[in-house]
Amino acid sequence: MSRVIDQSSTSPGVSDAVRAFYDRYPYPRPIESLERYGQLWNRESRRADYHLFWPARSYRDDFSILIAGCGTSQAARHAMRWPAARVTAIDVSATSVRCTEQLCRAHSLKNVQVQQLPIERVRELGSSFDQIVCTGVLHHLADPDVGLAALRDVLKPDGAMHLMVYAPYGRAGIYMLQEFCRRLGIPATDAGIADLIVTLCRLPRGHPLETLLREAPDFRQEAALADALLHPRDRAYSVPQLFDFIANAGLTFGRWVKQAPYSAQCGVVAQLPQTSRLRELSLVEQYAAVELFRGTMVRHSAIVYRSDGPSGGRELSFVEDPCLDYVPIRMPDTICVRDRLPPGAEAVLINRSHTYTDIVLAIDALEARLFEAVDGNRCLRQIVEDALPGQPRRFDIGRQFFERLWLYDQIAIGTA
């Protein structure tokens, strides 16, 4: 299953300190079972996930995936989610590789290969991939630009990359405590972490880290605490910095994995006195402004493509009639709530993966009929004709409603 590559010699961009850190404190915390995770995935949830990355492609499940910086369980999760896919996983930490192998053996996952290899040397695999997943890794490299450029080189021309990096404003409290630890010389040892947990319990009320401690219960686990506060290397990217980072690597932005929190058309941001002014800006400037308004984003998760790859079908438009051929697929985290509703609402749609409580979509009786008709097979035209027969302007109503569903991360769209 694995091939350990000798890293005893110095390699550009490979940090002995970072490798030793993760060997001692593997992250996320190793787990023994993925049974509950496996129950979350069926063909419909996989189709929704697939079409987030490739709206214009016909669905397939036998593609190639690279998990770049796999940690202790991410590669096994993808191998379980996509049993027909070919999963390759790399990580700089021998401990993470060993934990991944153990988890794969425990679940008899035969479709994954694991190697100890830094991202900067990913070309040594001698392969290219349909999908690359690199989340929570590049911001720890000595030179993230080198790492992202290396990943771009092994992404197929029509491939897609899931990229996640830290965001600065929501992590202000983390960076304050990181500096606190540096000034005091707090070591990344079991004793140092135990003392740090006691200190965190005594933070003053209103400290910028207080909310994160309250909302992230795993934060007081050793591995999570060490990763957040005692990591030897950590940087963050604002929205403009992220777009520069992507462009400099020869990549282009596709969409946010969860786009509603960034949208000027969703939640509280759509109701501000400045919303009309905000929507006059370019999309990148809108995203940058919304990041500043929300103020608590701790990470950015984006889907990106090669700049020289085919661009057809990546951008979705609900303005013209061709969108009536789109096939909507419900996102697996979507729930429909029908009690304690706002006035005039038939239901409220919530994507449970959203962390902002204003990102909810109230729908009326007519819209509820459209939503209930989404079965993952019929296109918008068929849904509108069946759910709203004889309704004046029914296709205009349908286009506008399904665009809102898409913006609020309630559906994915297949166009092929």
Buried (B, 14 or more C-beta within 10 A) or exposed (E): BBEEEEBEEEEEBBBEEBBBBBBBBBBBBBBEEBEEBEEEBEEBBBBBBBBBBBBBBEBEEEBBBBBBBBBBBBBBBBBBBBBEBBBBBBBBBBBBBBBBBBBBEBBEBEBBBBBBBBBBBBEBBEBBBBBBBBBBBBBBBBEBBBBBBBBBEBBBEBBBBBBBBBBBBBBBBBBBBBEBBEEEEBEBEEEBBEEBEEEBEEBEEEBBBBEBBEEEEEBBBBBBBBBBBBBEEBBBBBBEBBBEBBEEBBBBBBBBBBBBBBBBBBBEBBEEEEBEEBBEEEEEEBBBBBBEEBEBBBBBBBBBBBEEBEBEBBEBEBEEEEBBEBBBBBBBBBEBEEEEEEEEBBBBBBBEEBBBEBBBBBBEEBBBBBBEBBEBEBBBBBBBBEBBEEBEEBBEBBBEBBBBBBBBBBBBBBBE
